[in-house]
Amino acid sequence: MYKAANSIMLRFGLVRRFLNHVFYQYLSRLDKRGDVILMNYGYQNPDPEASMISMSHKDEDNRYSLQLYHHVASGIDIRGRVYLKWGVGEVAGLLTLSEHLRHSR
């Protein structure tokens, strides 16, 4: 069943976008207290020898989502530059990235 649903989603972009929208709306409604501050796919380095980024205890619940921001932003030198998060939702990931990489906003 999963393989069939996944195949349909991959072939039909409109269906995939609609189902993603419904899924994210459902998840956000479940979060009545507002505990979820980031909602992305997250990132885990496939190299088991790679060191994990350090973060404060309060950020640990969002480790994989924050690692995605870090992985994307650490590929280029953005020190001293102004950058913009383009997307829907809160800017918690960008603010945390600024703290971790110590760049200007």
Residue pairs with C-beta under 8 A, 6 or more apart in sequence:
8 15
9 15
9 16
9 19
10 16
24 39
27 36
27 39
28 36
28 39
35 61
37 62
37 90
37 92
38 62
38 65
38 66
38 89
38 90
38 92
38 93
39 65
39 89
40 65
40 68
40 93
41 68
42 64
42 65
42 67
42 68
43 64
43 67
43 68
43 70
43 71
44 64
44 67
45 52
45 67
45 71
52 63
52 67
53 66
53 67
53 70
53 100
55 63
55 66
55 96
55 100
59 66
59 96
62 92
62 96
65 93
66 93
66 96
66 97
66 100
68 93
69 93
69 94
69 96
69 97
70 97
70 100
70 101
73 97
73 101
74 101
78 101
78 103
79 103
80 103
80 104
81 103
81 104
82 104
82 105
83 94
83 103
83 105
85 91
85 93
85 94
94 105
95 105
97 103
98 104
98 105
